[in-house]
Amino acid sequence: MVTKVRKLKNISGSQVPVQISDSTTIYLGQGEELEDKDVHNLEEIKGFVKVEQDLSEVPKINERKRLLFD
């Protein structure tokens, strides 16, 4: 699953592989950041990074929930 992230910061003590396309992986060192990218392996690395996502996506999620429960 591809997730658009505003900012991704490595909070672990080692390098974290961040897959930004089907064929490209970037290794973030300790404390390094990546901004405005699509991340393909976010679920796998979530425990090693701090994630900021675009808040404009939040209303879309709330709209879907409202439609499901109406």
C-alpha positions, 0 to 999 in steps of 0.5 A, spaced: 500 500 500 502 506 498 501 512 503 503 519 501 507 522 507 508 530 508 514 528 513 518 522 515 523 522 520 528 516 522 527 515 530 531 509 531 538 508 532 540 505 525 538 506 518 531 505 515 529 502 508 524 507 505 521 504 499 519 510 495 517 506 488 517 499 486 524 499 484 527 505 489 529 504 496 532 510 500 536 508 507 535 514 512 540 514 517 539 516 524 535 523 525 534 524 517 528 526 514 524 525 508 519 530 505 513 529 501 514 522 498 509 516 497 512 511 501 510 503 499 513 500 506 510 504 511 507 499 515 513 495 515 517 501 518 512 504 522 515 503 529 522 506 526 520 512 524 515 518 526 510 520 520 507 526 519 501 526 514 497 531 510 491 533 514 487 535 508 486 527 507 482 527 514 476 529 512 475 524 506 476 519 512 471 522 516 466 522 510 467 515 509 465 513 516 459 518 516 457 514 510 458 507 513 454 509 519 448 513 516 
